[in-house]
Amino acid sequence: MRGLACVLMFQTHCYDSWMSPEAKKSSSLIAWSRLGGTLPAPLFIFLAGVSFALVTEKLREKGIARNAIAKQTILRGAEIFGMGLLFRVQEFALGYPWSPWTDLLRVDVLNILGLSMMLMGVLCWATGDGGVAAARIRTLVAGIFAAVIVAMATPPLWTTHRPKFLPWPIESYINGVHIFKEPQPWLFPLFPWSAFAFAGLAVGFFLFSDFAKRREGLAFAALGGAGIVACYLSILFDSSRVRLYAVYDYWHSNPDFLLMRCGILLMILFLVYAWCRWGLAQKGFSPIIQLGKTSLLVYWVHIEFVYGRFSILPKGQCSALKATEGLITIFLAMLALSLLWTNWKKWRVRASQ
């Protein structure tokens, strides 16, 4: 799933950066590209929650104290948050003198990924007392509850109850206002983005349940079915005349749209599971799986060669065909980088033994 997120991210960034305004107007490709571009960030954040649950559960099963687990997982979140700040410094330095200094404080995916992991660490600590099975159930329920709370709180925090008393760099972490008068949907504030992490956390603990261990295929199918139900409910709620909020913005801040995207993530999870268990992933080398192993690295590097000073094609000047050629080049280059990185790490391990 991380590899899929990487590919969707590549195509979104490449077409957005390189296609000329005329090409974007005359081609339907950009519309499909942007549609696919709504998935990478939710995928990455959702999968962070799933992975967080897997790590926490294994540590609990080893009998490690919940304080030690919380320290380890929260520090990992702080590390990712620090990487997000470092990434913004890098982007500012490479874009100098054209980059505004406010870009240093822009809320991006890595920032919210790190903060979400820290919050999940606190939640797992709060629910981790007692036996492993009981703690698993408590954390699963708490993850769902936290995701619902974040989703339901998002619309007022974006509109009628914005925390305007806070400095904009702090408020931006709540609603993505940045330096503008209104929250910006292209940024990644805690509301609503952390909800995907809590949803992933709940899914991860579900996969460690006794039922999922006994009937793995059925458990993933159940998650896929739950995804279909979530999408149906999103459409049903959207068509309802009942409105809970003074400002209704389905496509950006409303819980109905978050429910839709969570449903899509669950369906993708089942399809990827089926592909990995019965599909082409069982037939040799998989470039998608390889990219997923180094998703942070390829995310970090490809940005500079698409949006940055070292862009391999002129930005905003290419046809759809030329941008597609660039996309294929970026894909192959990032795959080669991923292979070099994993093989180098293996070589280091062998050399140290």
BATI-949545 format. One record per residue (C-alpha): residue in three letters; x negated, y, z. Coordinates in steps of 0.02 Angstrom, whole numbers, plus 50000, padded with zeros to 5 digits. Example, Ala and Ser with C-alpha at 12.3 -4.5 7.8 and 13.67 -1.06 7.14 Angstrom:
% residues 2
+--------+-------+-------+-------+
| residu |     x |     y |     z |
+--------+-------+-------+-------+
|    ALA | 49385 | 49775 | 50390 |
|    SER | 49316 | 49947 | 50357 |
+--------+-------+-------+-------+
END
This chain:
% residues 353
+--------+-------+-------+-------+
| residu |     x |     y |     z |
+--------+-------+-------+-------+
|    MET | 50000 | 50000 | 50000 |
|    ARG | 49855 | 50119 | 50033 |
|    GLY | 49787 | 50079 | 49861 |
|    LEU | 49957 | 50117 | 49784 |
|    ALA | 49959 | 50282 | 49879 |
|    CYS | 49786 | 50323 | 49807 |
|    VAL | 49843 | 50291 | 49627 |
|    LEU | 50001 | 50395 | 49650 |
|    MET | 49895 | 50532 | 49728 |
|    PHE | 49771 | 50531 | 49582 |
|    GLN | 49905 | 50549 | 49450 |
|    THR | 49995 | 50688 | 49543 |
|    HIS | 49839 | 50791 | 49571 |
|    CYS | 49767 | 50764 | 49397 |
|    TYR | 49923 | 50814 | 49301 |
|    ASP | 49959 | 50959 | 49417 |
|    SER | 49783 | 51028 | 49405 |
|    TRP | 49740 | 51001 | 49223 |
|    MET | 49898 | 51012 | 49118 |
|    SER | 49930 | 51182 | 49042 |
|    PRO | 50093 | 51275 | 49079 |
|    GLU | 50149 | 51242 | 48900 |
|    ALA | 50115 | 51056 | 48916 |
|    LYS | 50210 | 51049 | 49080 |
|    LYS | 50361 | 51132 | 49000 |
|    SER | 50363 | 51023 | 48844 |
|    SER | 50329 | 50854 | 48926 |
|    SER | 50439 | 50753 | 49043 |
|    LEU | 50280 | 50673 | 49109 |
|    ILE | 50254 | 50808 | 49239 |
|    ALA | 50428 | 50779 | 49312 |
|    TRP | 50394 | 50593 | 49336 |
|    SER | 50222 | 50634 | 49404 |
|    ARG | 50294 | 50751 | 49534 |
|    LEU | 50424 | 50622 | 49582 |
|    GLY | 50285 | 50496 | 49613 |
|    GLY | 50193 | 50632 | 49706 |
|    THR | 50323 | 50632 | 49843 |
|    LEU | 50261 | 50462 | 49903 |
|    PRO | 50072 | 50467 | 49941 |
|    ALA | 50080 | 50575 | 50098 |
|    PRO | 50226 | 50476 | 50176 |
|    LEU | 50137 | 50314 | 50129 |
|    PHE | 49973 | 50365 | 50211 |
|    ILE | 50056 | 50428 | 50370 |
|    PHE | 50177 | 50281 | 50381 |
|    LEU | 50034 | 50157 | 50359 |
|    ALA | 49934 | 50246 | 50493 |
|    GLY | 50078 | 50204 | 50611 |
|    VAL | 50081 | 50022 | 50554 |
|    SER | 49893 | 50005 | 50575 |
|    PHE | 49901 | 50091 | 50744 |
|    ALA | 50027 | 49961 | 50803 |
|    LEU | 49920 | 49817 | 50740 |
|    VAL | 49765 | 49882 | 50829 |
|    THR | 49859 | 49919 | 50991 |
|    GLU | 49945 | 49749 | 50993 |
|    LYS | 49782 | 49655 | 50968 |
|    LEU | 49699 | 49753 | 51109 |
|    ARG | 49849 | 49717 | 51223 |
|    GLU | 49838 | 49532 | 51183 |
|    LYS | 49654 | 49533 | 51234 |
|    GLY | 49708 | 49598 | 51404 |
|    ILE | 49626 | 49768 | 51387 |
|    ALA | 49697 | 49897 | 51508 |
|    ARG | 49818 | 50023 | 51435 |
|    ASN | 49708 | 50169 | 51490 |
|    ALA | 49563 | 50098 | 51390 |
|    ILE | 49675 | 50068 | 51240 |
|    ALA | 49742 | 50245 | 51249 |
|    LYS | 49566 | 50316 | 51261 |
|    GLN | 49507 | 50218 | 51109 |
|    THR | 49657 | 50257 | 50999 |
|    ILE | 49674 | 50440 | 51048 |
|    LEU | 49489 | 50469 | 51016 |
|    ARG | 49511 | 50392 | 50843 |
|    GLY | 49653 | 50514 | 50811 |
|    ALA | 49544 | 50658 | 50871 |
|    GLU | 49408 | 50598 | 50751 |
|    ILE | 49528 | 50603 | 50604 |
|    PHE | 49589 | 50776 | 50658 |
|    GLY | 49408 | 50835 | 50664 |
|    MET | 49381 | 50765 | 50489 |
|    GLY | 49531 | 50866 | 50432 |
|    LEU | 49453 | 51026 | 50500 |
|    LEU | 49286 | 50981 | 50421 |
|    PHE | 49373 | 50949 | 50254 |
|    ARG | 49449 | 51123 | 50259 |
|    VAL | 49276 | 51198 | 50294 |
|    GLN | 49206 | 51102 | 50146 |
|    GLU | 49345 | 51162 | 50031 |
|    PHE | 49321 | 51342 | 50088 |
|    ALA | 49132 | 51333 | 50064 |
|    LEU | 49144 | 51257 | 49890 |
|    GLY | 49278 | 51382 | 49840 |
|    TYR | 49188 | 51534 | 49909 |
|    PRO | 49207 | 51680 | 49871 |
|    TRP | 49377 | 51647 | 49792 |
|    SER | 49453 | 51547 | 49936 |
|    PRO | 49543 | 51653 | 50066 |
|    TRP | 49482 | 51628 | 50245 |
|    THR | 49657 | 51576 | 50295 |
|    ASP | 49632 | 51413 | 50200 |
|    LEU | 49520 | 51360 | 50345 |
|    LEU | 49677 | 51350 | 50453 |
|    ARG | 49792 | 51268 | 50327 |
|    VAL | 49885 | 51116 | 50393 |
|    ASP | 49841 | 50970 | 50280 |
|    VAL | 49872 | 50782 | 50281 |
|    LEU | 49717 | 50737 | 50383 |
|    ASN | 49759 | 50863 | 50517 |
|    ILE | 49933 | 50794 | 50544 |
|    LEU | 49872 | 50615 | 50526 |
|    GLY | 49751 | 50642 | 50669 |
|    LEU | 49877 | 50731 | 50780 |
|    SER | 50008 | 50597 | 50745 |
|    MET | 49884 | 50461 | 50797 |
|    MET | 49848 | 50554 | 50959 |
|    LEU | 50034 | 50568 | 50994 |
|    MET | 50058 | 50383 | 50957 |
|    GLY | 49917 | 50345 | 51078 |
|    VAL | 50009 | 50439 | 51214 |
|    LEU | 50172 | 50351 | 51172 |
|    CYS | 50089 | 50179 | 51175 |
|    TRP | 50009 | 50220 | 51342 |
|    ALA | 50177 | 50273 | 51415 |
|    THR | 50262 | 50112 | 51358 |
|    GLY | 50116 | 49992 | 51379 |
|    ASP | 50134 | 49942 | 51561 |
|    GLY | 50176 | 49761 | 51603 |
|    GLY | 50176 | 49607 | 51492 |
|    VAL | 50131 | 49613 | 51307 |
|    ALA | 50302 | 49559 | 51243 |
|    ALA | 50397 | 49683 | 51351 |
|    ALA | 50277 | 49823 | 51307 |
|    ARG | 50300 | 49782 | 51122 |
|    ILE | 50488 | 49799 | 51133 |
|    ARG | 50476 | 49962 | 51231 |
|    THR | 50353 | 50037 | 51108 |
|    LEU | 50457 | 49983 | 50958 |
|    VAL | 50612 | 50066 | 51029 |
|    ALA | 50512 | 50220 | 51081 |
|    GLY | 50439 | 50235 | 50905 |
|    ILE | 50612 | 50234 | 50826 |
|    PHE | 50675 | 50358 | 50955 |
|    ALA | 50527 | 50475 | 50927 |
|    ALA | 50551 | 50469 | 50738 |
|    VAL | 50736 | 50514 | 50757 |
|    ILE | 50697 | 50657 | 50877 |
|    VAL | 50567 | 50731 | 50759 |
|    ALA | 50685 | 50715 | 50610 |
|    MET | 50832 | 50793 | 50700 |
|    ALA | 50728 | 50936 | 50770 |
|    THR | 50652 | 50984 | 50602 |
|    PRO | 50793 | 51088 | 50523 |
|    PRO | 50812 | 51214 | 50666 |
|    LEU | 50624 | 51227 | 50688 |
|    TRP | 50613 | 51273 | 50503 |
|    THR | 50759 | 51395 | 50504 |
|    THR | 50866 | 51457 | 50647 |
|    HIS | 50751 | 51417 | 50795 |
|    ARG | 50579 | 51447 | 50725 |
|    PRO | 50447 | 51477 | 50860 |
|    LYS | 50402 | 51647 | 50789 |
|    PHE | 50325 | 51700 | 50954 |
|    LEU | 50176 | 51587 | 50917 |
|    PRO | 50027 | 51644 | 50812 |
|    TRP | 50047 | 51583 | 50634 |
|    PRO | 49903 | 51455 | 50644 |
|    ILE | 49994 | 51371 | 50789 |
|    GLU | 50169 | 51388 | 50718 |
|    SER | 50106 | 51313 | 50556 |
|    TYR | 50075 | 51148 | 50645 |
|    ILE | 50258 | 51146 | 50694 |
|    ASN | 50343 | 51201 | 50532 |
|    GLY | 50208 | 51238 | 50401 |
|    VAL | 50237 | 51425 | 50392 |
|    HIS | 50052 | 51463 | 50361 |
|    ILE | 50032 | 51649 | 50316 |
|    PHE | 50202 | 51661 | 50233 |
|    LYS | 50371 | 51719 | 50298 |
|    GLU | 50452 | 51548 | 50277 |
|    PRO | 50395 | 51368 | 50305 |
|    GLN | 50311 | 51295 | 50152 |
|    PRO | 50365 | 51121 | 50095 |
|    TRP | 50193 | 51085 | 50017 |
|    LEU | 50110 | 51088 | 50189 |
|    PHE | 50112 | 50949 | 50319 |
|    PRO | 50174 | 51007 | 50491 |
|    LEU | 50215 | 50888 | 50633 |
|    PHE | 50399 | 50916 | 50596 |
|    PRO | 50446 | 50813 | 50497 |
|    TRP | 50286 | 50723 | 50446 |
|    SER | 50245 | 50641 | 50612 |
|    ALA | 50412 | 50549 | 50600 |
|    PHE | 50337 | 50437 | 50465 |
|    ALA | 50198 | 50387 | 50585 |
|    PHE | 50320 | 50343 | 50724 |
|    ALA | 50426 | 50245 | 50600 |
|    GLY | 50271 | 50151 | 50544 |
|    LEU | 50226 | 50117 | 50726 |
|    ALA | 50396 | 50036 | 50753 |
|    VAL | 50378 | 49931 | 50596 |
|    GLY | 50204 | 49876 | 50648 |
|    PHE | 50264 | 49814 | 50817 |
|    PHE | 50412 | 49727 | 50734 |
|    LEU | 50287 | 49629 | 50628 |
|    PHE | 50211 | 49564 | 50790 |
|    SER | 50378 | 49505 | 50857 |
|    ASP | 50409 | 49318 | 50884 |
|    PHE | 50536 | 49320 | 50742 |
|    ALA | 50414 | 49399 | 50618 |
|    LYS | 50276 | 49277 | 50666 |
|    ARG | 50391 | 49127 | 50639 |
|    ARG | 50478 | 49190 | 50482 |
|    GLU | 50357 | 49311 | 50402 |
|    GLY | 50436 | 49316 | 50229 |
|    LEU | 50610 | 49337 | 50301 |
|    ALA | 50549 | 49477 | 50415 |
|    PHE | 50478 | 49575 | 50268 |
|    ALA | 50637 | 49542 | 50169 |
|    ALA | 50738 | 49609 | 50316 |
|    LEU | 50633 | 49768 | 50314 |
|    GLY | 50664 | 49786 | 50127 |
|    GLY | 50851 | 49763 | 50158 |
|    ALA | 50845 | 49893 | 50296 |
|    GLY | 50764 | 50010 | 50170 |
|    ILE | 50910 | 49987 | 50050 |
|    VAL | 51033 | 50022 | 50190 |
|    ALA | 50935 | 50178 | 50240 |
|    CYS | 50942 | 50245 | 50062 |
|    TYR | 51129 | 50212 | 50052 |
|    LEU | 51159 | 50300 | 50219 |
|    SER | 51056 | 50448 | 50161 |
|    ILE | 51167 | 50469 | 50008 |
|    LEU | 51323 | 50443 | 50113 |
|    PHE | 51273 | 50574 | 50242 |
|    ASP | 51222 | 50696 | 50106 |
|    SER | 51394 | 50682 | 50024 |
|    SER | 51484 | 50707 | 50189 |
|    ARG | 51572 | 50871 | 50224 |
|    VAL | 51507 | 50869 | 50403 |
|    ARG | 51356 | 50982 | 50425 |
|    LEU | 51256 | 50978 | 50586 |
|    TYR | 51144 | 51124 | 50543 |
|    ALA | 51172 | 51306 | 50495 |
|    VAL | 51049 | 51288 | 50351 |
|    TYR | 51058 | 51130 | 50245 |
|    ASP | 50904 | 51089 | 50141 |
|    TYR | 50912 | 50907 | 50090 |
|    TRP | 50750 | 50901 | 49991 |
|    HIS | 50633 | 50976 | 50121 |
|    SER | 50687 | 50979 | 50302 |
|    ASN | 50848 | 50880 | 50321 |
|    PRO | 50845 | 50711 | 50413 |
|    ASP | 50946 | 50635 | 50270 |
|    PHE | 50800 | 50654 | 50150 |
|    LEU | 50677 | 50586 | 50278 |
|    LEU | 50794 | 50436 | 50297 |
|    MET | 50790 | 50412 | 50109 |
|    ARG | 50601 | 50416 | 50103 |
|    CYS | 50586 | 50296 | 50250 |
|    GLY | 50703 | 50179 | 50156 |
|    ILE | 50594 | 50189 | 50002 |
|    LEU | 50439 | 50154 | 50107 |
|    LEU | 50520 | 49997 | 50179 |
|    MET | 50567 | 49935 | 50006 |
|    ILE | 50390 | 49967 | 49944 |
|    LEU | 50324 | 49873 | 50096 |
|    PHE | 50425 | 49719 | 50049 |
|    LEU | 50376 | 49729 | 49865 |
|    VAL | 50192 | 49748 | 49908 |
|    TYR | 50204 | 49602 | 50027 |
|    ALA | 50280 | 49495 | 49889 |
|    TRP | 50147 | 49553 | 49766 |
|    CYS | 50007 | 49512 | 49889 |
|    ARG | 50079 | 49342 | 49937 |
|    TRP | 50147 | 49278 | 49771 |
|    GLY | 50092 | 49400 | 49637 |
|    LEU | 49936 | 49458 | 49545 |
|    ALA | 49845 | 49502 | 49706 |
|    GLN | 49816 | 49315 | 49727 |
|    LYS | 49731 | 49301 | 49559 |
|    GLY | 49557 | 49374 | 49587 |
|    PHE | 49492 | 49551 | 49606 |
|    SER | 49623 | 49686 | 49636 |
|    PRO | 49569 | 49866 | 49603 |
|    ILE | 49721 | 49930 | 49700 |
|    ILE | 49672 | 49833 | 49856 |
|    GLN | 49492 | 49891 | 49835 |
|    LEU | 49543 | 50074 | 49830 |
|    GLY | 49651 | 50047 | 49984 |
|    LYS | 49498 | 49988 | 50082 |
|    THR | 49415 | 50159 | 50059 |
|    SER | 49567 | 50272 | 50046 |
|    LEU | 49494 | 50410 | 50156 |
|    LEU | 49333 | 50416 | 50054 |
|    VAL | 49417 | 50425 | 49883 |
|    TYR | 49542 | 50553 | 49948 |
|    TRP | 49399 | 50662 | 50010 |
|    VAL | 49293 | 50648 | 49852 |
|    HIS | 49421 | 50654 | 49712 |
|    ILE | 49491 | 50823 | 49768 |
|    GLU | 49332 | 50913 | 49715 |
|    PHE | 49331 | 50833 | 49543 |
|    VAL | 49514 | 50877 | 49513 |
|    TYR | 49550 | 51040 | 49603 |
|    GLY | 49378 | 51099 | 49656 |
|    ARG | 49228 | 51184 | 49580 |
|    PHE | 49168 | 51020 | 49502 |
|    SER | 49330 | 50984 | 49409 |
|    ILE | 49291 | 50867 | 49263 |
|    LEU | 49419 | 50955 | 49151 |
|    PRO | 49468 | 51138 | 49134 |
|    LYS | 49610 | 51173 | 49254 |
|    GLY | 49777 | 51224 | 49180 |
|    GLN | 49718 | 51206 | 48999 |
|    CYS | 49742 | 51024 | 48949 |
|    SER | 49872 | 50928 | 48852 |
|    ALA | 49962 | 50780 | 48930 |
|    LEU | 49849 | 50661 | 48832 |
|    LYS | 49689 | 50747 | 48887 |
|    ALA | 49748 | 50750 | 49068 |
|    THR | 49787 | 50563 | 49056 |
|    GLU | 49610 | 50530 | 48993 |
|    GLY | 49546 | 50627 | 49143 |
|    LEU | 49659 | 50526 | 49259 |
|    ILE | 49588 | 50363 | 49192 |
|    THR | 49412 | 50432 | 49218 |
|    ILE | 49450 | 50482 | 49397 |
|    PHE | 49527 | 50311 | 49432 |
|    LEU | 49375 | 50217 | 49366 |
|    ALA | 49253 | 50334 | 49453 |
|    MET | 49340 | 50318 | 49621 |
|    LEU | 49350 | 50129 | 49600 |
|    ALA | 49162 | 50124 | 49566 |
|    LEU | 49130 | 50234 | 49718 |
|    SER | 49240 | 50120 | 49825 |
|    LEU | 49145 | 49965 | 49768 |
|    LEU | 48976 | 50048 | 49800 |
|    TRP | 49030 | 50100 | 49974 |
|    THR | 49097 | 49929 | 50027 |
|    ASN | 48947 | 49838 | 49955 |
|    TRP | 48827 | 49958 | 50041 |
|    LYS | 48915 | 49928 | 50207 |
|    LYS | 48900 | 49739 | 50180 |
|    TRP | 48715 | 49759 | 50140 |
|    ARG | 48688 | 49858 | 50300 |
|    VAL | 48772 | 49723 | 50403 |
|    ARG | 48664 | 49586 | 50324 |
|    ALA | 48506 | 49690 | 50346 |
|    SER | 48542 | 49716 | 50531 |
|    GLN | 48564 | 49529 | 50565 |
+--------+-------+-------+-------+
END
